[in-house]
């Protein structure tokens, strides 16, 4: 299988990929609490896994691609009260993304897509895409993996339509990708409020006020992890990777 991870390739190999017009995928995520049953690295692990799978799918279709190391810290102030959480200021996050993308461009890559795996990053990334594109004079695309795979996720999940937090979806994917980091003995406790429409409106209110997650869910979970299975997780991971690869293989969003 063709190697796609930046950190496992030699500089000369990366130069060759850049010269061939490879897509550079930059996964961005978070390290934060994920309820009583999951490790803090869930977002980083899952986003990296999905991006690697998507890159392999692209290579199989004749589209060269590389996956940069995952940016493991993001905007997670709302999780800090639980402990075990790293968070960045918006200015620091902006600066990190600018410098990482500048490094990728400096290595000769011309197409960059930032793939997000953390809900707390979504609003900032959408706004920063314009800033980064202007500052770097290069189109910087943004994608959030579960939004790309919305229909496929809805078909596989029983109690929710998409990713919530430490939920059926994330727990199932961790059971498939890193089962040793799922504490099955704590699954009985792994549930919290379920949004009325199963899409996460508990997190995205029409009238917004910042709140700690502890005000929303004492367990640290949004949704219900108790229906999670490794088989379901494998379907979700593949669906997310296929949704990302499918869009990029079509030349989006640079076409």
Buried (B, 14 or more C-beta within 10 A) or exposed (E): EEBBBBEEBEEEEBEBBBEEEBBBBBBBBBBBBBBBBBBBBBBBBBBBBBBBBBBBBBBEEEBBBBBBEBBBBBBBBBBBEBEEBBBBEEEEBBEBBBEBBBEBBEBBBBBBBBBBBBBBBBEBBEEBBEEBBEBBEBBBBBBBBBBBBBEBBEEBBEBBBBBBBBBBBBBBBBBBBBEEBBBEEBBEBBBBBBBEEBBBEBBEEEEEEEEEBBEBBEBBBBBBBBBBBBEBBBBBBBBBBBBBBBBBBEEEBEE
